Amino acid sequence: MPRRRTTSSSSSTAPSAPSAPRNRTPQPVRVRRRTFGDFVKAFLAFVVLAGLVVGVPFALAVTAGWPFPGGAPSLDWLQREITVTTFLHILTVIVWLAWAQFTACVLVEVKAALSGVGVPGRVPGSGPSQLLARQLVAALLLVGATAASLTPGLSQLGQSLEGNQKPSVAAAQQTPGIFAQQQEQAAATANALAEQAGQAGQDAARADGGSSAAHGDTKYYRIQPPEGRHHDSLWEVAERHLGDGRRYKEIFELNKDRVQPDGSRLSEASLIRPGWIMEMPGDARGGELVEMPDEAPDVSEQVQQQISDYAKSGDHAQGSGGGDAQVSLPEQRPAPTPANPVTPATPVPGTGQEHATPAAGQEGRSFGLPEALLAAPLLAAGLLGALGRRRRQAMWQSALGAVGGRRGMEPPTPTGDAQDVQDALLVGADPEGVRLLDRSLRGLAASLTAESRPLPVVYAAWMSGNGDLHLQLAQPAGKPPAPWQQGQDQTFWMLARSDAEGYEEAETAAPYPGLVSLGTMDDSRLLLNLEAVPGIVSLGGTEADRAAVFASVAAELATNGWSDRMTITLVGFGDDLTPLAPNRIRHLDGFEDLFETMSAETRQRRGALGAAGHDSVLTGRTGPAQHTRWAPHLVLLAAQPSDDDALRLAELAADAGRLGIGYLVGTEGTDLPGAAWEMEITGAGRLLAPLLGLELDAQMLPAAQRRAVVELFTDADPGSGPGSDPEGGPGRPANAPPFLVDISEQGRPAVYARLVGSYEIIGLDTPDGERSALLHEALALLLLHREGVHPRVLSSALWPRGVTADVRDALLERLRAWLGSDPDGTPRLGTDATGRLTLAKSVVSDLDVLRSLYYEATQGRGAGSRQVRGRLLTDALVLVRGPLLADRPEGRYRWLTHEIVDAQLPLLVADTGLALSEFHLEKNRAEKAIEALTAALRTAPADERLWHELLRATHTTGDPGRLRALAADLVARGGARGVPPRTEALLDELLPTWREGVSAAG
């Protein structure tokens, strides 16, 4: 992960650096040996294997003979009597078959273990036999230093090309890596150092035999080579020798940026290599540690010099502050300084920290906004965007009569937990970060396509606090296309935020739709590419904690803005999450349904890739078949499968990475077959992956917030909100506006704001100074939300990049003073019981009046009086002067992108115009109807209903030339897309010769 350079010394940053002077006398680094118990287990496994593989056939051959017949049997044996001898012969054949199956399992497991190919092939019908063979082979190979893993090893992820990577300072980087170096290179380094340590015996005592009295008891540890699935990590070293894995940071600080024997340096706790030397804190304990120098009688001069140089590098780092050691390492670029900085500001969106003012971690708790969503900017942006689309869709369906009789221009106002969650989404969302991520990835895909290069496999992406994007590749893929730059080594590509902002929309498929946020480390956010994992990702922890992580992953995948299409299969959980994205999410009840479904899809994808000539779905996404068949399929299995089911799933997932299929599986333990990456979620919300060197603040969606999010989406569906009636009917009341204005003569407001058209305020003096625009924007936000605005929503809307509590509070005081009080002394800006800011009824806008007039005309007094209805509708249409906030300054009112008022206003104006047109046509006043429809079209020109009624009203005038002119205008507006089908059908009915006029004009 990108890490800022620090100028403090190593000694000042180490949490528990020893106070006594460190010993700098060379000492040997011991090679850890196998324990006696390991040899006992291996011997017993050898005895059992020999007995089953060799002893059983030998005993059968001696006692019962070989199972092969001496000649061709005759047919009369089928009519013979079944005797005891015959029965014993049948049992003998069965035993021979069982032996043959077990022997095949042993051969398969031995081949997989020695070759390191990953998950071994499954012998048909083996079940427990193959499991027993696997355990015996693993026990036998436990004593071998080069035993390969029985499942995909973590060190095999992110491999480099063989032979072209030299150990260098650049191999230890500041951008976070979650994968170890190439296993072969690490093993070679470890073996070389072990050989050096073994040759050191004869010269160590002579080299510096009497120096121990002059030095302390500094201890060192040597990173061990991998054993099977196990790979040494600083977490495990700290857990064994310091008693707490979380103290790995102390080891890291003691050894940071010091030159290792192979020439590399340690710059990230996750990037350690076998054979590296680690200086340990003074309280470290354990037999694998080496104290200098008395326990080092056999050290060669070469190894002695290496350790001596390493010890001096520690003093150098402390004395110089590490500056020299970091000169050649890439740094995280400093965040750009704003033109008018505020101190200390809220963290920038996308850092995993909330947008709230830092004065108020306590304030945030008192207001009760869910911290889980405040700390998930990409998830919040996806949910907020999907919710807005759902509400717009509901309004259009309502307007077009999809729900009988309902006028659904006003979505239900959320309350309780749903209101808190909606506010948290508004505060926490980072739509700009989502937009830049999407454009950056699509731009990369377009650039590679232009160069006829395939997409590289990306395991993870890191979004740093200053907005830079780092992609971690599975293997080197050459020089990245401009403006991308190569990171600290060939497996990292980096794009600066300033370059990402220059990207335009690219017409290409989303290259990495399987990226999903897992959490934050320091100031960077990790997105894991689930579809690229060569196997299964397992997640351990309690059921409730796992469910919160699974819900977050599912919700972000379903609503993120950097994907086109995908399928998300939820197994054993999440049946309530379907409303978030019905076209993406599907739910299966159990493992058998999953296995049947995914087996068929795996076969289909393999065949499709072969037929298309692609190696993986990535090559298909940049070829001529993009957008058609290579969407990812991500499976989230919350409950741990049984042993047999886990083996079947591991076999199924062995080839999933190139097929665009990803598996995230919950487990109660840590040993899941086929698990390429193993993670654990703690009760404190930490996502741990010790073997990967990760310790994240996990992104979670707890049960309460999950239910509230689903409630927002279900309430947005047509016919599902409060007061809706599936039966419909003209007598049923519609959704009332959130705020009804007294439209009588006595209801004159004290403050009147015109929002429909140019922004004007009547009843208040214009504020002085540069703060006028900010006060106007704050008042507009409050006027559009009569239900109340959370203070944190207000501050995040006005200052998207953060603000301090004192600046926000000062603005609210100015706003209160500007609005003043009513004659009875009541402030016009108040606070309700939940702490949300509300306006008094004496402060209204023309949009409030427009809503109230339409409601009274159609559902109130005008419903029973034709004269009142006509007057109210006419007054309403007069208020319409243009689009909402037509002259808003550039760069302000960006929060309107989260609102649906831009869709509500045209619908409201169109419905008003249609109602007034109907009112006039009832009395055959076609010209008045045309005038009303034309006025409505100035604000809602895309509403097809207005054009249809205008055609009908024009037809009633009996003027064919006028009707032909209107038809020509419609055709011209349609352009290359042509006339909509329903409009075309209406023209055929009203003006059959309209096509002739179009042809003549053409």
Solvent accessible surface area in square Angstrom, and as a share of the most:
residue,aa,sasa,rsa
1,M,1,0.01
2,P,5,0.03
3,R,64,0.23
4,R,118,0.43
5,R,99,0.36
6,T,48,0.28
7,T,124,0.72
8,S,47,0.30
9,S,26,0.17
10,S,21,0.14
11,S,52,0.34
12,S,77,0.50
13,T,52,0.30
14,A,12,0.10
15,P,91,0.57
16,S,45,0.29
17,A,33,0.26
18,P,47,0.29
19,S,120,0.77
20,A,66,0.52
21,P,121,0.76
22,R,40,0.14
23,N,0,0.00
24,R,45,0.16
25,T,4,0.02
26,P,25,0.16
27,Q,0,0.00
28,P,15,0.10
29,V,13,0.07
30,R,115,0.42
31,V,57,0.33
32,R,54,0.20
33,R,199,0.72
34,R,47,0.17
35,T,84,0.49
36,F,169,0.70
37,G,35,0.34
38,D,28,0.15
39,F,107,0.45
40,V,57,0.32
41,K,118,0.50
42,A,8,0.06
43,F,131,0.54
44,L,100,0.50
45,A,4,0.03
46,F,114,0.47
47,V,72,0.42
48,V,65,0.37
49,L,16,0.08
50,A,36,0.28
51,G,35,0.34
52,L,60,0.30
53,V,37,0.21
54,V,97,0.56
55,G,32,0.30
56,V,44,0.25
57,P,18,0.11
58,F,140,0.58
59,A,51,0.39
60,L,25,0.13
61,A,25,0.20
62,V,103,0.59
63,T,112,0.65
64,A,52,0.41
65,G,26,0.25
66,W,169,0.59
67,P,45,0.29
68,F,159,0.66
69,P,102,0.64
70,G,93,0.89
71,G,50,0.48
72,A,104,0.81
73,P,98,0.61
74,S,64,0.42
75,L,148,0.73
76,D,75,0.39
77,W,128,0.45
78,L,118,0.59
79,Q,164,0.73
80,R,161,0.59
81,E,143,0.64
82,I,130,0.66
83,T,67,0.39
84,V,114,0.66
85,T,77,0.45
86,T,52,0.30
87,F,109,0.45
88,L,96,0.48
89,H,109,0.49
90,I,86,0.43
91,L,74,0.37
92,T,25,0.14
93,V,70,0.40
94,I,95,0.48
95,V,65,0.38
96,W,17,0.06
97,L,117,0.58
98,A,58,0.45
99,W,63,0.22
100,A,48,0.37
101,Q,54,0.24
102,F,18,0.07
103,T,23,0.14
104,A,37,0.29
105,C,0,0.00
106,V,15,0.09
107,L,118,0.59
108,V,45,0.26
109,E,0,0.00
110,V,50,0.28
111,K,136,0.58
112,A,3,0.02
113,A,0,0.00
114,L,118,0.59
115,S,65,0.42
116,G,16,0.16
117,V,95,0.54
118,G,7,0.06
119,V,28,0.16
120,P,7,0.04
121,G,48,0.46
122,R,99,0.36
123,V,21,0.12
124,P,115,0.72
125,G,66,0.63
126,S,4,0.03
127,G,16,0.16
128,P,105,0.66
129,S,32,0.21
130,Q,7,0.03
131,L,56,0.28
132,L,76,0.38
133,A,0,0.00
134,R,26,0.10
135,Q,106,0.47
136,L,22,0.11
137,V,1,0.01
138,A,40,0.31
139,A,26,0.21
140,L,57,0.28
141,L,39,0.19
142,L,61,0.30
143,V,48,0.27
144,G,28,0.27
145,A,51,0.40
146,T,111,0.64
147,A,12,0.09
148,A,17,0.13
149,S,10,0.06
150,L,24,0.12
151,T,8,0.05
152,P,20,0.13
153,G,4,0.04
154,L,14,0.07
155,S,5,0.03
156,Q,55,0.25
157,L,4,0.02
158,G,13,0.12
159,Q,56,0.25
160,S,14,0.09
161,L,86,0.43
162,E,135,0.61
163,G,88,0.85
164,N,71,0.36
165,Q,50,0.22
166,K,176,0.75
167,P,58,0.36
168,S,47,0.30
169,V,37,0.21
170,A,41,0.32
171,A,16,0.12
172,A,2,0.02
173,Q,2,0.01
174,Q,8,0.04
175,T,6,0.04
176,P,4,0.02
177,G,1,0.01
178,I,1,0.01
179,F,7,0.03
180,A,33,0.25
181,Q,34,0.15
182,Q,11,0.05
183,Q,36,0.16
184,E,106,0.47
185,Q,44,0.19
186,A,8,0.06
187,A,26,0.20
188,A,63,0.49
189,T,25,0.15
190,A,1,0.00
191,N,77,0.39
192,A,49,0.38
193,L,23,0.12
194,A,25,0.20
195,E,106,0.48
196,Q,39,0.17
197,A,19,0.15
198,G,64,0.62
199,Q,116,0.51
200,A,0,0.00
201,G,12,0.12
202,Q,134,0.59
203,D,47,0.24
204,A,7,0.05
205,A,59,0.46
206,R,174,0.64
207,A,42,0.32
208,D,55,0.28
209,G,54,0.52
210,G,75,0.72
211,S,18,0.11
212,S,32,0.21
213,A,102,0.79
214,A,82,0.64
215,H,73,0.33
216,G,36,0.35
217,D,88,0.46
218,T,15,0.09
219,K,12,0.05
220,Y,2,0.01
221,Y,1,0.00
222,R,9,0.03
223,I,2,0.01
224,Q,10,0.04
225,P,25,0.16
226,P,12,0.07
227,E,34,0.15
228,G,18,0.17
229,R,68,0.25
230,H,59,0.26
231,H,18,0.08
232,D,15,0.08
233,S,7,0.04
234,L,2,0.01
235,W,38,0.13
236,E,36,0.16
237,V,0,0.00
238,A,0,0.00
239,E,94,0.42
240,R,94,0.34
241,H,11,0.05
242,L,20,0.10
243,G,66,0.63
244,D,46,0.24
245,G,4,0.04
246,R,156,0.57
247,R,54,0.20
248,Y,25,0.10
249,K,100,0.42
250,E,15,0.07
251,I,0,0.00
252,F,14,0.06
253,E,35,0.16
254,L,9,0.05
255,N,0,0.00
256,K,25,0.11
257,D,8,0.04
258,R,4,0.02
259,V,61,0.35
260,Q,4,0.02
261,P,37,0.23
262,D,32,0.16
263,G,32,0.31
264,S,0,0.00
265,R,47,0.17
266,L,0,0.00
267,S,3,0.02
268,E,6,0.03
269,A,17,0.13
270,S,20,0.13
271,L,10,0.05
272,I,18,0.09
273,R,11,0.04
274,P,16,0.10
275,G,0,0.00
276,W,4,0.01
277,I,7,0.03
278,M,0,0.00
279,E,1,0.01
280,M,3,0.01
281,P,1,0.00
282,G,39,0.37
283,D,71,0.37
284,A,0,0.00
285,R,151,0.55
286,G,42,0.41
287,G,67,0.65
288,E,46,0.21
289,L,12,0.06
290,V,2,0.01
291,E,59,0.26
292,M,7,0.03
293,P,16,0.10
294,D,107,0.55
295,E,78,0.35
296,A,9,0.07
297,P,70,0.44
298,D,65,0.34
299,V,2,0.01
300,S,21,0.14
301,E,127,0.57
302,Q,110,0.49
303,V,10,0.05
304,Q,32,0.14
305,Q,98,0.44
306,Q,45,0.20
307,I,1,0.01
308,S,17,0.11
309,D,70,0.36
310,Y,3,0.01
311,A,1,0.01
312,K,120,0.51
313,S,20,0.13
314,G,2,0.02
315,D,69,0.36
316,H,102,0.46
317,A,6,0.05
318,Q,45,0.20
319,G,71,0.69
320,S,51,0.33
321,G,12,0.11
322,G,8,0.08
323,G,27,0.26
324,D,93,0.48
325,A,10,0.08
326,Q,5,0.02
327,V,107,0.62
328,S,80,0.52
329,L,7,0.03
330,P,52,0.33
331,E,77,0.35
332,Q,13,0.06
333,R,82,0.30
334,P,108,0.68
335,A,48,0.37
336,P,90,0.57
337,T,114,0.66
338,P,77,0.49
339,A,100,0.78
340,N,132,0.68
341,P,78,0.49
342,V,57,0.33
343,T,110,0.64
344,P,102,0.64
345,A,44,0.34
346,T,4,0.02
347,P,41,0.26
348,V,38,0.22
349,P,22,0.14
350,G,6,0.05
351,T,10,0.06
352,G,9,0.09
353,Q,84,0.37
354,E,44,0.20
355,H,12,0.05
356,A,4,0.03
357,T,3,0.01
358,P,73,0.46
359,A,76,0.59
360,A,3,0.03
361,G,43,0.41
362,Q,139,0.62
363,E,34,0.15
364,G,1,0.01
365,R,169,0.62
366,S,89,0.58
367,F,48,0.20
368,G,41,0.40
369,L,6,0.03
370,P,14,0.09
371,E,72,0.32
372,A,27,0.21
373,L,0,0.00
374,L,0,0.00
375,A,40,0.31
376,A,0,0.00
377,P,1,0.01
378,L,0,0.00
379,L,0,0.00
380,A,0,0.00
381,A,11,0.08
382,G,6,0.06
383,L,0,0.00
384,L,13,0.07
385,G,31,0.30
386,A,10,0.08
387,L,2,0.01
388,G,8,0.07
389,R,147,0.54
390,R,32,0.12
391,R,36,0.13
392,R,63,0.23
393,Q,97,0.43
394,A,10,0.07
395,M,3,0.01
396,W,94,0.33
397,Q,60,0.26
398,S,5,0.03
399,A,12,0.09
400,L,89,0.45
401,G,50,0.48
402,A,70,0.54
403,V,22,0.13
404,G,39,0.37
405,G,52,0.50
406,R,13,0.05
407,R,95,0.35
408,G,5,0.05
409,M,18,0.08
410,E,22,0.10
411,P,33,0.21
412,P,26,0.16
413,T,64,0.37
414,P,19,0.12
415,T,96,0.56
416,G,50,0.48
417,D,93,0.48
418,A,1,0.01
419,Q,28,0.12
420,D,31,0.16
421,V,2,0.01
422,Q,23,0.10
423,D,11,0.06
424,A,0,0.00
425,L,0,0.00
426,L,36,0.18
427,V,1,0.01
428,G,0,0.00
429,A,7,0.06
430,D,11,0.06
431,P,62,0.39
432,E,64,0.29
433,G,3,0.03
434,V,17,0.09
435,R,86,0.31
436,L,10,0.05
437,L,3,0.02
438,D,22,0.11
439,R,45,0.16
440,S,2,0.01
441,L,2,0.01
442,R,29,0.11
443,G,3,0.03
444,L,0,0.00
445,A,1,0.01
446,A,38,0.29
447,S,29,0.19
448,L,1,0.00
449,T,57,0.33
450,A,90,0.70
451,E,89,0.40
452,S,108,0.69
453,R,62,0.23
454,P,85,0.53
455,L,9,0.04
456,P,12,0.08
457,V,58,0.34
458,V,0,0.00
459,Y,18,0.07
460,A,0,0.00
461,A,0,0.00
462,W,0,0.00
463,M,18,0.08
464,S,5,0.03
465,G,10,0.09
466,N,7,0.03
467,G,18,0.17
468,D,3,0.02
469,L,10,0.05
470,H,14,0.06
471,L,0,0.00
472,Q,8,0.04
473,L,0,0.00
474,A,14,0.11
475,Q,103,0.46
476,P,11,0.07
477,A,35,0.27
478,G,45,0.43
479,K,166,0.70
480,P,6,0.04
481,P,6,0.04
482,A,88,0.68
483,P,47,0.29
484,W,9,0.03
485,Q,88,0.39
486,Q,87,0.39
487,G,20,0.19
488,Q,11,0.05
489,D,25,0.13
490,Q,60,0.27
491,T,11,0.07
492,F,3,0.01
493,W,1,0.00
494,M,27,0.12
495,L,1,0.00
496,A,6,0.05
497,R,37,0.13
498,S,74,0.48
499,D,46,0.24
500,A,6,0.04
501,E,88,0.39
502,G,57,0.55
503,Y,29,0.11
504,E,131,0.59
505,E,114,0.51
506,A,25,0.19
507,E,171,0.77
508,T,10,0.06
509,A,8,0.06
510,A,4,0.03
511,P,2,0.01
512,Y,0,0.00
513,P,4,0.02
514,G,0,0.00
515,L,0,0.00
516,V,0,0.00
517,S,1,0.01
518,L,7,0.04
519,G,1,0.01
520,T,12,0.07
521,M,29,0.13
522,D,96,0.50
523,D,31,0.16
524,S,0,0.00
525,R,1,0.00
526,L,0,0.00
527,L,0,0.00
528,L,4,0.02
529,N,2,0.01
530,L,3,0.01
531,E,6,0.02
532,A,11,0.09
533,V,0,0.00
534,P,40,0.25
535,G,3,0.03
536,I,1,0.01
537,V,0,0.00
538,S,2,0.01
539,L,1,0.01
540,G,5,0.05
541,G,25,0.24
542,T,85,0.49
543,E,133,0.60
544,A,77,0.60
545,D,26,0.14
546,R,16,0.06
547,A,33,0.25
548,A,7,0.06
549,V,6,0.04
550,F,0,0.00
551,A,0,0.00
552,S,0,0.00
553,V,2,0.01
554,A,0,0.00
555,A,0,0.00
556,E,0,0.00
557,L,0,0.00
558,A,6,0.05
559,T,7,0.04
560,N,9,0.05
561,G,36,0.34
562,W,2,0.01
563,S,12,0.08
564,D,55,0.29
565,R,114,0.42
566,M,9,0.04
567,T,45,0.26
568,I,0,0.00
569,T,0,0.00
570,L,0,0.00
571,V,2,0.01
572,G,49,0.47
573,F,24,0.10
574,G,1,0.01
575,D,96,0.50
576,D,49,0.25
577,L,1,0.00
578,T,44,0.26
579,P,32,0.20
580,L,3,0.01
581,A,13,0.10
582,P,79,0.50
583,N,154,0.79
584,R,35,0.13
585,I,6,0.03
586,R,87,0.32
587,H,61,0.27
588,L,32,0.16
589,D,116,0.60
590,G,27,0.26
591,F,26,0.11
592,E,106,0.47
593,D,65,0.34
594,L,0,0.00
595,F,53,0.22
596,E,127,0.57
597,T,40,0.23
598,M,0,0.00
599,S,16,0.10
600,A,49,0.38
601,E,37,0.17
602,T,3,0.01
603,R,155,0.57
604,Q,112,0.50
605,R,21,0.08
606,R,97,0.36
607,G,46,0.44
608,A,15,0.11
609,L,1,0.01
610,G,59,0.57
611,A,92,0.71
612,A,43,0.33
613,G,66,0.63
614,H,39,0.17
615,D,115,0.59
616,S,18,0.12
617,V,3,0.02
618,L,15,0.08
619,T,38,0.22
620,G,0,0.00
621,R,9,0.03
622,T,20,0.11
623,G,17,0.16
624,P,140,0.88
625,A,25,0.19
626,Q,50,0.22
627,H,98,0.44
628,T,86,0.50
629,R,122,0.45
630,W,9,0.03
631,A,18,0.14
632,P,2,0.01
633,H,2,0.01
634,L,0,0.00
635,V,1,0.01
636,L,0,0.00
637,L,8,0.04
638,A,16,0.12
639,A,58,0.45
640,Q,73,0.33
641,P,15,0.09
642,S,63,0.40
643,D,98,0.51
644,D,78,0.40
645,D,26,0.14
646,A,4,0.03
647,L,22,0.11
648,R,49,0.18
649,L,1,0.01
650,A,1,0.01
651,E,72,0.32
652,L,20,0.10
653,A,1,0.00
654,A,54,0.42
655,D,36,0.19
656,A,1,0.01
657,G,21,0.20
658,R,94,0.34
659,L,0,0.00
660,G,0,0.00
661,I,1,0.01
662,G,1,0.01
663,Y,1,0.00
664,L,3,0.02
665,V,0,0.00
666,G,0,0.00
667,T,2,0.01
668,E,140,0.63
669,G,35,0.34
670,T,101,0.59
671,D,105,0.54
672,L,2,0.01
673,P,30,0.19
674,G,1,0.01
675,A,2,0.02
676,A,0,0.00
677,W,1,0.00
678,E,39,0.17
679,M,13,0.06
680,E,76,0.34
681,I,2,0.01
682,T,35,0.20
683,G,74,0.71
684,A,91,0.71
685,G,18,0.17
686,R,64,0.23
687,L,3,0.01
688,L,19,0.09
689,A,1,0.01
690,P,39,0.24
691,L,49,0.25
692,L,7,0.03
693,G,20,0.20
694,L,10,0.05
695,E,18,0.08
696,L,1,0.00
697,D,76,0.40
698,A,19,0.15
699,Q,9,0.04
700,M,31,0.14
701,L,1,0.00
702,P,46,0.29
703,A,60,0.46
704,A,41,0.32
705,Q,36,0.16
706,R,38,0.14
707,R,150,0.55
708,A,3,0.03
709,V,1,0.00
710,V,17,0.10
711,E,75,0.34
712,L,4,0.02
713,F,0,0.00
714,T,46,0.27
715,D,39,0.20
716,A,6,0.04
717,D,44,0.23
718,P,38,0.24
719,G,24,0.23
720,S,55,0.35
721,G,7,0.06
722,P,93,0.59
723,G,62,0.60
724,S,24,0.15
725,D,44,0.23
726,P,110,0.69
727,E,153,0.69
728,G,12,0.11
729,G,28,0.27
730,P,143,0.90
731,G,76,0.73
732,R,26,0.09
733,P,91,0.57
734,A,13,0.10
735,N,27,0.14
736,A,51,0.40
737,P,15,0.09
738,P,65,0.41
739,F,25,0.10
740,L,81,0.40
741,V,19,0.11
742,D,86,0.45
743,I,46,0.23
744,S,53,0.34
745,E,128,0.57
746,Q,158,0.70
747,G,16,0.16
748,R,194,0.71
749,P,50,0.32
750,A,44,0.34
751,V,0,0.00
752,Y,39,0.15
753,A,0,0.00
754,R,83,0.30
755,L,0,0.00
756,V,1,0.00
757,G,2,0.02
758,S,45,0.29
759,Y,37,0.14
760,E,70,0.31
761,I,32,0.16
762,I,87,0.44
763,G,54,0.52
764,L,33,0.16
765,D,123,0.64
766,T,104,0.61
767,P,21,0.13
768,D,134,0.69
769,G,63,0.60
770,E,170,0.76
771,R,123,0.45
772,S,22,0.14
773,A,42,0.33
774,L,24,0.12
775,L,7,0.04
776,H,39,0.17
777,E,4,0.02
778,A,0,0.00
779,L,0,0.00
780,A,0,0.00
781,L,4,0.02
782,L,3,0.01
783,L,1,0.01
784,L,19,0.10
785,H,37,0.17
786,R,28,0.10
787,E,58,0.26
788,G,8,0.07
789,V,6,0.03
790,H,1,0.00
791,P,9,0.05
792,R,2,0.01
793,V,11,0.07
794,L,0,0.00
795,S,2,0.01
796,S,14,0.09
797,A,15,0.11
798,L,13,0.06
799,W,44,0.16
800,P,62,0.39
801,R,118,0.43
802,G,8,0.08
803,V,2,0.01
804,T,7,0.04
805,A,16,0.13
806,D,98,0.51
807,V,53,0.31
808,R,13,0.05
809,D,64,0.33
810,A,36,0.28
811,L,2,0.01
812,L,14,0.07
813,E,104,0.47
814,R,84,0.31
815,L,0,0.00
816,R,72,0.26
817,A,82,0.63
818,W,34,0.12
819,L,0,0.00
820,G,27,0.26
821,S,55,0.36
822,D,26,0.13
823,P,140,0.88
824,D,115,0.60
825,G,50,0.48
826,T,67,0.39
827,P,74,0.47
828,R,33,0.12
829,L,3,0.01
830,G,26,0.25
831,T,78,0.45
832,D,55,0.28
833,A,112,0.87
834,T,73,0.42
835,G,13,0.13
836,R,6,0.02
837,L,4,0.02
838,T,34,0.20
839,L,19,0.10
840,A,21,0.17
841,K,162,0.69
842,S,25,0.16
843,V,0,0.00
844,V,2,0.01
845,S,1,0.00
846,D,1,0.01
847,L,3,0.01
848,D,1,0.01
849,V,24,0.14
850,L,1,0.00
851,R,20,0.07
852,S,1,0.00
853,L,11,0.06
854,Y,14,0.05
855,Y,43,0.16
856,E,36,0.16
857,A,0,0.00
858,T,39,0.23
859,Q,63,0.28
860,G,28,0.26
861,R,130,0.48
862,G,0,0.00
863,A,61,0.48
864,G,79,0.76
865,S,38,0.24
866,R,69,0.25
867,Q,152,0.68
868,V,34,0.19
869,R,54,0.20
870,G,6,0.06
871,R,124,0.45
872,L,3,0.02
873,L,0,0.00
874,T,60,0.35
875,D,60,0.31
876,A,0,0.00
877,L,19,0.09
878,V,109,0.62
879,L,41,0.21
880,V,25,0.14
881,R,98,0.36
882,G,13,0.13
883,P,82,0.52
884,L,14,0.07
885,L,1,0.00
886,A,55,0.43
887,D,88,0.46
888,R,106,0.39
889,P,68,0.43
890,E,179,0.80
891,G,42,0.40
892,R,82,0.30
893,Y,10,0.04
894,R,162,0.59
895,W,13,0.04
896,L,18,0.09
897,T,102,0.59
898,H,50,0.22
899,E,23,0.10
900,I,16,0.08
901,V,7,0.04
902,D,80,0.41
903,A,14,0.11
904,Q,15,0.07
905,L,4,0.02
906,P,34,0.21
907,L,0,0.00
908,L,8,0.04
909,V,0,0.00
910,A,0,0.00
911,D,5,0.02
912,T,0,0.00
913,G,0,0.00
914,L,33,0.16
915,A,21,0.16
916,L,8,0.04
917,S,1,0.01
918,E,106,0.48
919,F,21,0.09
920,H,21,0.10
921,L,48,0.24
922,E,96,0.43
923,K,111,0.47
924,N,136,0.70
925,R,93,0.34
926,A,16,0.12
927,E,97,0.43
928,K,103,0.44
929,A,0,0.00
930,I,19,0.10
931,E,110,0.50
932,A,5,0.04
933,L,0,0.00
934,T,58,0.34
935,A,21,0.17
936,A,0,0.00
937,L,17,0.08
938,R,181,0.66
939,T,18,0.10
940,A,4,0.03
941,P,70,0.44
942,A,93,0.72
943,D,4,0.02
944,E,41,0.18
945,R,36,0.13
946,L,0,0.00
947,W,22,0.08
948,H,24,0.11
949,E,48,0.21
950,L,13,0.06
951,L,0,0.00
952,R,98,0.36
953,A,0,0.00
954,T,5,0.03
955,H,85,0.38
956,T,85,0.49
957,T,46,0.27
958,G,62,0.59
959,D,67,0.35
960,P,76,0.48
961,G,34,0.33
962,R,91,0.33
963,L,6,0.03
964,R,116,0.42
965,A,64,0.50
966,L,23,0.12
967,A,3,0.02
968,A,55,0.43
969,D,57,0.30
970,L,16,0.08
971,V,37,0.21
972,A,77,0.60
973,R,134,0.49
974,G,12,0.11
975,G,50,0.48
976,A,120,0.93
977,R,217,0.79
978,G,32,0.31
979,V,23,0.13
980,P,61,0.38
981,P,112,0.70
982,R,146,0.53
983,T,3,0.02
984,E,57,0.26
985,A,63,0.49
986,L,22,0.11
987,L,0,0.00
988,D,54,0.28
989,E,132,0.59
990,L,30,0.15
991,L,14,0.07
992,P,98,0.62
993,T,65,0.38
994,W,19,0.07
995,R,108,0.39
996,E,121,0.54
997,G,37,0.35
998,V,50,0.29
999,S,86,0.55
1000,A,89,0.69
1001,A,89,0.69
1002,G,101,0.97
